[in-house]
Amino acid sequence: MCGITGVYAFNEIGRFFTINLFAANDTLAHRGPDTGNTFVEGFVGLGHRRLSIIDTSSGGNQPMSDPTRRYTIVFNGEIFNFLELKAELEGKGVTFKSTSDTEVLLHLYMQEGIGCLSRLNGFFAFAIYDAEENSLFIARDRMGIKPLLYSVDEDRLLFASEMKALLTYGVSRELDYVSLQQFLQLNYIPAPNTIFKGVKKLLPGHYIYLKGSEFTQKRWYTIPQAYEKASASTVGYEKAKVQLVELLDGSV
C-alpha cells in the first residue's frame, strides 16, 4: 500500500495550494512508511508515500521521472504483468534503471498514452504529469480497488488516496446531506459522492485528463457484455472447465 496526492492549478490562485503539498503528503505516511517525496514544477505538485515491495532500493522511489524529465509519475498499486511489459519495452529499445513496476508503467504510458490502461493487469491509482504539454493524467483501476478522491473548482484540482490529505489543502467541509442519509441507510456512500459536497471519488475504470483549463473525465473500462444479452458459449464444457481454472489461477 502506498499513498499519492497532488495539485493541478488552473491559475495563480490554484497554484497557491502547492504550499500544502508536503503536509498533505505527510498525512499519508501510514500508507507508505518507507519513503516520502514531493515534486513541484510550475502549476503542478505531486506527492508520494512509499511502501517498498517489488523494488526495495531507492531506484523505485517516487515521484519518478523519465530520463528526459518530461514525464513524472506517482503510483499506488501493483502491475502483475509488468515483467512481460518490461520485456516488450526493452525489445523496443527502452532502458530501465530500476526493477520496479512503476518505471514500466511510466514508459508504457510514454509509448502508448491513454491506451496503456488496457494493457495493465493489476490494481492501481496513478497520476502522470507531462511537462511539455502541461497536462496531468489520472487513472483508477477497473474495479476501483485502489482509492482516489478529488476536488475540483475554477482554480485547481486536488487529488489524494485519502480524505484527510485533501482536507489538509483546506477543502471545504460542507456536508452533503444526501450522502449522509445514504450512509445512515446503507452504511456506505455510493460513488462518486462523499460526505463532503466538494469532494468526489473517481469512479472505477475511469480517468481524468487535465490540460490548461480543460477538464475531461471518461470511462475507459466496462465489463464485457454488461449491457448486452450474453450469447451461449460454443467453447464446450470440458474446455470451459480448463479455462475457468486458468482464469481463477491467474486472478490470484
Order of alpha helices (4+ residues) and beta strands (2+ residues): beta-alpha-alpha-beta-beta-beta-beta-alpha-alpha-beta-beta-beta-beta-alpha-alpha-beta-beta-beta-alpha
